[in-house]
Structure formats: structure tokens, C-alpha cells
Amino acid sequence: MPNKQISIGGQAVIEGVLIRGPRKYVVAVRKGKQIIAKKGTIPKKKHKFLRLPFVRGFVNLVDMLVIGIKALMWSAEQAAPKEEKIGKNELAFTIFISMALVVVFFIALPYFLTSLMGFTEEKKPILFNLTDGMIRILIFLAYIVAISFLKDVKALFQYHGAEHKAIHCYEKGNKLSAENVKKFTTLHPRCGTSFLLIVFVVGIFIFSLLPSAIMLYNPYFMELSHWLRKGILLPLRILLIPLIAGISYEILKISDKKQSNPMFKLISLPGLWLQKITTKEPSNKQIEVAIYSLKKLLEIERK
């Protein structure tokens, strides 16, 4: 009797692929002529609250960020010559700077650019947040297109394609061989790229409700100075990210399961278009790494 399929996901790392299951994960990288792998366990969510819809999305996102950063750090160590290896303090600083830049460029910059354009968030929240959201998406697209020309990023995008192909092959119940994996598309509706686009769109709707909610709680909010109001609204936007991530996760899961439904297929479409940039056709060697990672994951998940 065939083994029951498990829910899996993954991401590309430097010269390799991370595959994650419900309980375990495996990151495999090519090192010279060999493929080496590292296994890990995903912390069990003991409290029922953490497994609730709209909560589990943010919890899973945090898990994936932590696991993904660990995997990237490990893959970077394997790829770098001994004399060029980066210490833990340097890596921690790099991660901190990266997170700060995400907040600056994808939250603060679009927000203040929209304000400088003369749109008033409190009086026209929908127009303000549509503009803010479009600027955020344009910055994101410009960033993705710009880095896609870098040699190392091209290889990363190829491994991203290999990851998607291997997952498609597994989900279709086919034998995990290079010949079978090659047949599948590099695009997948349950990709993190699609998730980010859904987050941007959901954010437009949630942020549009924020000024009205504040004024309902405090009718004197509009009497505050312009920059004081901004000083309240911007941090609240950051605090709403877990809710937005939770809603976006549920939308992503439903749209992946209901690809035959025209509405959910339409929701997935922009993410699939973007994946034409963030995934590339992999080589046979890159496909071998993705298969190796997936097979190792299935072995330890079924123990």
C-alpha cells in the first residue's frame, strides 16, 4: 500500500534546496562532486491557539524564516572557502541589517512617498492605501528584476525552479527521478513569491480600515498634529503584519487546493507570473540536489 502523501514546502539556498515537511526539514547542497545534507526538527506547536486558522499562518511564517535563515547560513558556510567563512556575529549583523532594510524600503518608504504625494490617509484611506500598496509592489518588482541579473541569484532561481519541479513530481505521485522531475513546470501556486504578493494586496484592505478604527476608538485623533498621527499609524501598520500574514496564508492554502475554481485560479495568477522571474529552468545537477533533499525529508518524516 503506498505511503500517504505529506504536506511539503521549501526554498532555494546557496547551491542547494531546503525541503520542509510537517515535523522535519532537510537542506541539501552540492559541494564539489558530492551532495551533502543537514537535517532538522520543526518545534511542535503544543498550544491549540497556535494551530488556529489566521494564527497558524504567522506562526508558520516565523518558523520558515528561522529555518530558512539557518539553512542559508549553513549553505553559505559550505559554499565559501575556509579563509572566507563569515563568523556568527557578522551573519547576525547582516540579518539584522536585512530586516531593517525590509522595513525601510517595503513599509516606511512607500508610506511616506504616498504622504508626500498629498494623499490623506485619514480622509481617503482607500485611495491612500491603494497608492501605498502599488508603490510597495513596484519597489518589490524593481528589486526582483534588478537582482535577477546577478550570477549568484540566477543560480539561486534555478534551484528555486528545481525545488518546485521536485515538489510537483511528488504531489502528482510520480517516481522521484531526474527524468520525471524535468517534465514539470517551475511555477507553483503555493510559493513564497505568491504569498508575498497576497500579503501586499491584503495589506491594502487591512490598512484602509485602520484610520476609521482609530477614530472610532478616539474621536479626537484628527485634532493631533500631522506627524504625531503618522507616528501612531506607521507603528500600528507594523503591528498588524501578523494578522495580514495569517489571512494571506489561509488565502494561499485555499487557492492552491482550488486551482480548478476560476476565482482562486485568478488569485494565484499574479504570483505565477512573478515566478517567471524568480524561478529558472534548472540543470540536471540542480534537479539531483532537489530530489536528494526531498527523498531524505520523506525518509525522516516517515520514521
Secondary structure, 3 states (H helix, E strand, C coil): CCCCCCCCEEEEECCEEEEECCCEEEEEEEECCEEEEEEEECCCCCCHHHHCCCCHHHHHHHHHHHHHHHHHHHHHHHHCCHHHCCCHHHHHHHHHHHHHHHHHHHHHHHHHHHHHCCCCCCCCHHHHHHHHHHHHHHHHHHHHHHHCCCHHHHHHHHHHHHHHHHHHHHHCCCCCCHHHHHCCCCCCCCCHHHHHHHHHHHHHHHHHHHHHHHHHHCCCHHHCCHHHHHHHHHHHHHHCHHHHHHHHHHHHHHHHHCCCCHHHHHHHHHHHHHHHHHCCCCCHHHHHHHHHHHHHHHHHHCC
